[in-house]
Amino acid sequence: MSERNMSKNHISKDKIPTKDIQKNAVSKDRKQKAAKNGEESPKKSGTAMYRIMAALWMVLCAVLLVRIWSLNHTIESLKDKIGNLTRIVMEQRDRLEKLAETSDAGPDNSPGQGEKPGPGDAGREGTEPHERKQAEGQENSLQDGNPQTDVAAANGQGIAGTAKQDAAHKVYLTFDDGPSESTQEILDILDRYGVKATFFVVGREGSQAEENLRKIVEAGHTLGMHSYTHKYDEIYASVEDFAADFEKEQAYLLEVTGVESTIYRFPGGSSNTVSEIDMREFAEYLDSQGVRFFDWNISSGDGGSFLVPVEMLIENCTAAVKDHGTSVVLMHDAAGKTTTREALPIIIETIQAMDDTVLLPITDDTLPVQHIQWKEEK
């Protein structure tokens, strides 16, 4: 190849076009910027994430503070209620102490010579003399043969005798769902205060349950029925199913205790919302069997699965007694109702300390408390 041709094909670096150099420079700058942006992008995204997390943390803290404030308010409210209940209990205790002082100052404040205090004397300290005599009359009914206070063991009806009292306020303590492990303790408390009550029992079998049923009757308390199974869906399925359960319960109690119970309490009460059948049909069936049913107008509130505080039970069972001529108080005889047993002595003492008020078992003369109107008025 000639030198001329070689010179044509060879281009010196110094003779590269300016446009090409500029394009290369721009391309290089873009690559550098892209690399720089690639490094800065994670930093920016990380900063944004931190800001979001900080905002969420602040929101959570605010929610927590509001919740804490709400709980503090609730706690303060509960403290006030507990304080009120405590005050009520203290007032009742002060009243009992004053009554005790009054009784001690009287001429008949101690047993006669050679006479031993009865088993209910200790519990009746603080009651007025006429109330103590009424309790003593109930307690000694089997010994003195008083026809007004003969108990179930004597008349064989499962109902304490037709005790007639002139008190303006008659209170009937009733216990549902027994017998249980707590029955004996409840019986001991009632005996200590010379009080007769009413037990609406279920068909719980076994030697211990049967022994407790007999003790209820032997102690002079009224024995009532509360269904055999206490299973709402079975009892209230039809009048026929109800009748079968009723007959089984009545026959069982007769076999175990020798008495035929003639009073009944519907599981859930006659106003329950479980039964799809009109409760008046079940009431009419009981009436055809010569059996009366009893609901309640005072509830202790111990029917739930949680334990009710002792102070609240006392308030629930006693506060409305003065508003009724006849008060039927609902409580439960169950092993788990520990606070009910703790409250019972104070409930009894509080009621016994009330003016013109007497504690009685349900009898043939007791006016039923019923939630529903089922008889046609003539």
C-alpha positions in Angstrom: 0.0 0.0 0.0 1.3 3.5 -0.9 2.1 6.0 1.7 -0.6 8.2 0.4 -3.3 5.6 0.9 -2.0 4.8 4.4 -2.2 8.4 5.3 -5.9 8.5 4.2 -6.9 5.6 6.3 -5.1 6.7 9.4 -6.7 9.4 11.5 -4.7 11.0 14.2 -6.2 11.3 17.8 -5.7 15.0 17.5 -8.1 15.0 14.6 -11.1 13.3 16.3 -14.2 15.4 15.8 -15.3 17.7 18.6 -18.9 16.4 18.6 -17.7 12.9 19.4 -15.7 14.1 22.3 -18.6 16.0 23.7 -21.0 13.0 23.4 -18.5 10.8 25.3 -18.2 13.4 28.1 -22.0 13.7 28.4 -22.4 10.0 28.5 -19.7 9.7 31.2 -21.4 12.4 33.3 -24.8 10.7 33.1 -23.2 7.4 34.3 -21.7 9.2 37.2 -25.0 10.8 38.2 -26.8 7.6 37.9 -24.3 5.9 40.1 -24.6 8.7 42.6 -28.4 8.6 42.6 -28.3 4.9 43.1 -26.3 5.4 46.3 -28.5 8.2 47.6 -31.8 6.3 46.9 -31.5 3.8 49.8 -30.6 6.6 52.2 -33.8 8.5 51.3 -36.0 5.4 51.5 -34.4 4.5 54.9 -35.1 8.0 56.2 -38.8 7.8 55.1 -39.2 4.4 56.9 -37.8 5.9 60.1 -40.3 8.7 59.9 -43.2 6.4 59.4 -42.1 4.2 62.3 -41.7 7.2 64.5 -45.2 8.4 63.6 -46.7 5.0 64.3 -44.9 4.9 67.6 -46.3 8.3 68.6 -49.8 7.1 67.6 -49.4 4.0 69.7 -48.2 6.0 72.7 -51.2 8.3 72.4 -53.6 5.4 72.3 -51.9 3.8 75.3 -52.1 7.1 77.2 -55.8 7.4 76.5 -56.3 3.8 77.6 -54.4 4.4 80.8 -56.5 7.4 81.5 -59.7 5.5 80.9 -58.6 2.7 83.2 -57.6 5.2 85.9 -61.1 6.7 85.6 -62.7 3.2 85.9 -60.5 2.3 88.9 -61.5 5.6 90.7 -65.2 4.8 90.0 -64.8 1.3 91.4 -63.0 2.7 94.5 -65.9 5.1 95.1 -68.4 2.2 94.9 -66.4 0.0 97.2 -66.1 2.9 99.6 -69.9 3.4 99.6 -70.4 -0.3 100.2 -67.9 -0.3 103.0 -69.6 2.7 104.5 -73.0 0.9 104.4 -71.5 -2.2 106.1 -69.9 -0.1 108.8 -73.2 1.7 109.4 -75.0 -1.6 109.7 -72.4 -2.9 112.2 -72.7 0.3 114.2 -76.4 -0.2 114.3 -76.0 -3.8 115.5 -73.6 -2.7 118.2 -76.1 -0.1 119.4 -78.9 -2.7 119.4 -76.6 -5.0 121.4 -76.0 -2.3 124.0 -79.7 -1.7 124.2 -80.4 -5.4 124.7 -77.7 -5.7 127.3 -79.2 -2.9 129.3 -82.6 -4.7 129.4 -83.8 -7.0 132.2 -84.0 -10.1 130.0 -80.6 -9.9 128.5 -79.3 -13.2 129.8 -80.5 -16.8 130.1 -82.2 -17.8 133.3 -80.5 -19.6 136.1 -79.4 -23.0 135.1 -80.4 -22.3 131.5 -77.7 -22.8 128.8 -77.6 -20.4 125.8 -79.2 -21.9 122.7 -77.2 -22.6 119.6 -78.5 -19.4 117.9 -77.8 -17.0 120.8 -74.3 -16.0 119.6 -75.6 -15.1 116.2 -78.6 -13.2 117.6 -76.5 -10.7 119.6 -77.5 -7.3 118.5 -81.1 -8.2 117.7 -84.1 -6.8 119.6 -85.7 -8.9 122.3 -88.9 -9.7 120.4 -86.9 -10.8 117.4 -84.7 -13.0 119.5 -87.9 -14.6 121.0 -89.2 -15.3 117.5 -86.0 -16.9 116.5 -86.0 -19.0 119.7 -89.5 -20.1 119.0 -88.5 -21.4 115.6 -85.4 -23.0 117.0 -87.3 -24.9 119.7 -90.4 -25.8 117.6 -89.8 -29.6 117.7 -89.2 -29.5 121.5 -92.2 -27.5 122.6 -94.6 -28.8 120.0 -95.8 -25.4 119.0 -98.3 -26.0 116.2 -97.5 -22.7 114.6 -93.9 -23.7 114.0 -94.0 -27.5 113.4 -91.4 -28.4 110.8 -91.4 -30.7 107.8 -90.1 -33.6 109.9 -93.3 -33.4 111.9 -95.9 -32.8 109.3 -94.3 -34.8 106.5 -95.1 -32.3 103.8 -91.6 -30.9 103.2 -92.8 -27.5 104.2 -92.3 -25.9 107.5 -95.6 -25.5 109.4 -98.0 -22.6 109.0 -96.2 -20.1 111.1 -98.3 -16.9 111.2 -96.4 -13.7 111.9 -97.8 -10.2 112.3 -94.5 -8.5 111.1 -95.0 -5.9 108.4 -92.0 -7.2 106.5 -91.7 -11.0 105.9 -88.4 -12.2 104.4 -87.9 -15.6 102.8 -84.3 -16.7 102.2 -84.2 -19.2 99.3 -81.3 -21.2 97.9 -81.3 -22.7 94.4 -79.3 -25.5 92.7 -78.4 -27.6 95.7 -77.7 -29.8 97.4 -73.9 -29.3 97.1 -70.7 -29.3 99.1 -71.8 -26.0 100.6 -75.2 -27.2 101.9 -73.9 -28.3 105.3 -72.2 -24.9 105.9 -75.3 -23.0 104.9 -77.4 -25.2 107.3 -74.9 -24.6 110.1 -75.1 -20.8 109.6 -78.9 -20.9 109.5 -79.0 -23.0 112.7 -76.6 -20.6 114.4 -79.1 -17.8 113.9 -82.2 -19.8 114.5 -83.4 -19.1 110.9 -85.5 -21.4 108.7 -85.1 -21.1 104.9 -86.3 -22.7 101.7 -84.1 -24.9 99.4 -85.1 -25.3 95.8 -83.1 -28.4 94.9 -82.3 -30.4 91.7 -82.1 -34.1 91.2 -78.5 -34.6 92.3 -77.9 -38.2 93.2 -75.2 -39.8 95.4 -74.9 -40.6 99.0 -73.7 -37.2 100.0 -76.4 -35.3 98.1 -79.1 -37.6 99.6 -77.8 -37.1 103.1 -77.9 -33.3 102.6 -81.5 -33.5 101.3 -82.5 -35.4 104.5 -80.6 -32.8 106.7 -82.6 -30.0 105.0 -85.9 -31.6 106.0 -84.7 -32.7 109.5 -83.5 -29.2 110.3 -87.0 -27.8 109.6 -86.4 -26.0 106.3 -88.8 -26.1 103.4 -87.9 -28.4 100.5 -88.8 -27.1 97.1 -88.3 -28.5 93.6 -86.0 -26.8 90.9 -86.4 -29.5 88.2 -84.5 -32.8 88.1 -82.0 -32.0 85.3 -81.9 -28.2 85.2 -81.4 -28.5 81.5 -83.4 -25.7 79.9 -83.5 -27.2 76.4 -84.9 -30.5 77.7 -87.3 -29.2 80.4 -88.9 -26.5 78.2 -89.0 -28.6 75.0 -92.7 -29.4 75.6 -95.2 -29.6 78.4 -94.9 -33.4 78.2 -91.1 -33.2 78.7 -91.6 -30.7 81.6 -94.1 -33.0 83.2 -91.7 -36.0 82.9 -88.9 -34.0 84.5 -91.2 -32.8 87.3 -92.5 -36.2 88.1 -89.0 -37.6 88.3 -87.9 -34.9 90.6 -90.9 -35.1 92.9 -90.7 -38.9 93.1 -86.9 -38.8 93.8 -87.3 -36.3 96.7 -90.2 -38.4 98.1 -88.0 -41.5 98.0 -85.0 -39.9 99.6 -86.6 -37.7 102.3 -90.1 -39.2 102.7 -91.8 -35.9 101.9 -93.7 -34.9 98.8 -92.7 -31.4 97.9 -95.5 -29.0 96.7 -93.6 -25.9 95.7 -91.5 -25.3 92.6 -89.2 -22.8 91.1 -88.7 -22.7 87.4 -85.0 -22.8 86.2 -84.4 -19.3 85.1 -87.7 -18.2 86.7 -91.1 -17.9 85.1 -90.0 -14.9 83.2 -87.0 -16.6 81.5 -86.5 -15.9 77.8 -85.2 -19.4 76.9 -88.5 -21.3 76.7 -90.2 -21.0 73.3 -93.4 -22.3 74.8 -95.5 -19.8 76.8 -94.5 -20.2 80.5 -98.2 -20.0 81.4 -98.7 -23.5 80.1 -96.1 -24.9 82.5 -97.7 -22.8 85.3 -101.1 -24.3 84.5 -99.6 -27.8 84.6 -98.1 -27.3 88.0 -101.5 -25.9 89.2 -103.1 -29.1 88.0 -100.7 -31.1 90.2 -101.5 -29.0 93.3 -98.1 -27.3 93.2 -97.4 -23.6 93.5 -94.4 -21.9 91.9 -92.3 -19.1 93.5 -90.1 -16.6 91.7 -88.3 -13.8 93.6 -88.4 -10.1 94.0 -84.9 -9.7 95.5 -81.8 -11.2 93.9 -78.4 -11.6 95.5 -76.8 -11.5 92.0 -74.8 -14.6 92.7 -76.2 -16.6 89.8 -73.4 -15.8 87.3 -70.1 -17.6 86.8 -68.1 -14.9 88.6 -67.8 -14.3 92.4 -69.8 -11.3 93.6 -68.1 -9.3 96.4 -69.4 -9.9 99.9 -70.3 -6.2 100.4 -72.4 -6.2 97.2 -74.2 -9.4 98.1 -75.2 -7.8 101.5 -76.4 -4.7 99.8 -78.4 -6.6 97.1 -80.1 -8.9 99.7 -81.0 -6.2 102.3 -81.4 -2.8 100.7 -85.0 -3.4 99.3 -86.5 -5.4 102.1 -88.1 -2.3 103.6 -89.9 -1.7 100.2 -91.8 -5.1 100.3 -94.3 -6.7 102.6 -93.1 -10.0 101.3 -89.5 -10.4 100.2 -88.3 -13.6 98.5 -84.6 -13.5 98.3 -82.8 -15.5 95.6 -79.4 -17.0 96.5 -77.5 -20.2 95.3 -76.3 -23.3 97.1 -73.2 -24.2 95.1 -69.7 -25.1 96.0 -68.2 -22.2 94.1 -70.3 -19.5 95.7 -67.8 -18.9 98.5 -68.8 -15.2 98.9 -72.4 -16.1 99.3 -71.6 -18.2 102.4 -69.3 -15.4 103.7 -72.1 -12.8 103.3 -74.9 -15.0 104.7 -74.3 -14.3 108.4 -74.2 -10.5 107.9 -77.3 -10.7 105.7 -79.2 -12.5 108.4 -77.9 -10.1 111.1 -78.9 -7.1 109.1 -82.4 -8.3 108.4 -82.9 -9.4 112.0 -82.0 -5.9 113.1 -84.7 -4.3 111.0 -87.8 -3.1 112.7 -91.0 -5.1 112.3 -89.3 -7.7 110.1 -89.1 -11.5 110.4 -87.2 -14.2 108.5 -89.4 -17.2 107.6 -89.5 -20.4 105.5 -92.0 -20.6 102.7 -95.2 -22.3 104.0 -98.7 -23.1 102.7 -99.7 -19.6 103.8 -96.9 -17.8 102.0 -98.1 -15.4 99.3 -96.3 -16.4 96.1 -94.1 -13.9 94.3 -94.5 -14.6 90.6 -93.1 -12.8 87.6 -95.9 -13.7 85.2 -99.7 -13.3 85.3 -101.0 -16.7 84.3 -104.4 -16.9 86.0 -107.4 -15.2 84.5 -108.8 -12.6 86.8 -112.4 -13.4 87.7 
